[in-house]
Amino acid sequence: MDRPRDFIGYGSRPPVFEWPNRARLALNIAINYEEGSELCPLEGDRQREMLTEVVFAASPEERELASESLFEYGSRVGVWRLMRILDKYDATCSIFACGLALERNPDAAQAFVKHGYDMVGHGYRSLPHHGMSEEEEREHIRKGKDAIERATGQRVIGWFTRLMATTATRRILAEEGFLYDSCAFNDDVPYFDQVNGKPFLVVPYAIDVNDVRFVRNQMFTAADFFEYARDTFDVLYAEAATTPRMMSVGLHARTIGRPGRARGLDQFLAHVRRFPDVWIANRNAIAEFWLRTFG
């Protein structure tokens, strides 16, 4: 069934609320942890991963070792660098987790748990849902959720489909007992969608303050990332003087985990820590607050 579009949202009537401890802005940092779960002929895929920094001349069904090694950097090195930067600023984050990626690096999975990061379902493998039947999509969601819970001991209550979701995804999530979906980019605070005639929470994400722009050659230096993230933060923080806001930052360990880019994240968090009344929050905590306040 087609999902209706909403061009109005809160509009001129934003919700009246305060974040916990009267924070003006809720900031969620999300690490998309996908390394080892991407498309690869070793997994029987007929096409290798194409969303990568370099695409060399190999047929789609052949292994391309340079791209494979770029993904491996994320789990071998990059994710540990990101955690050190987060620790430096006493900042938490959410892990948009692929179950297979956690299975292949149990040390990283346990480090996420030790740091208190929350897990948001991102699939068993890093696969787009388009082209799947509804039954296949439901099984992929279940398999991912189960694998993440086994690897971390955390209950998975939220989901973000690797781009992109289908018109059935949100309904499947509601039917499978999830509490929220993050595969939306259409607001600055959470909201409720109607699914099967009942309200279902959406905690929006962002793909502009996102290191995928390095891969797409829309950013090149650490300064590019810092300046864009800083400007986004400054605008939202100013607006939040009258209406609280939420900001999302999307990261990939294989991308911003590179030394020449990681400085941009460091500079951004240093900037954020100069401001009072900012809640650097797990995505689950934001969802649970919204459900308590407006559910």
Secondary structure, DSSP 8 states (H G I E B T S, - for coil): ------S-TTTT-------GGG-SEEEEEEEEE-TT-S--GGGT-SS---SSS---S--TTS--HHHHHHHHHIIIIIHHHHHHHHHHTT---EEEE-HHHHHH-HHHHHHHHHHT-EEEE--SSS---TT--HHHHHHHHHHHHHHHHHHH-----EE--SS---TTHHHHHHHTT--EE----S-SS-EEEEETTEEEEE----SSSBTHHHHTTS--SHHHHHHHHHHHHHHHHHHTTTS-EEEEEEE-TTTTTSHHHHHHHHHHHHHHTTSSSEEE--HHHHHHHHHHHH-
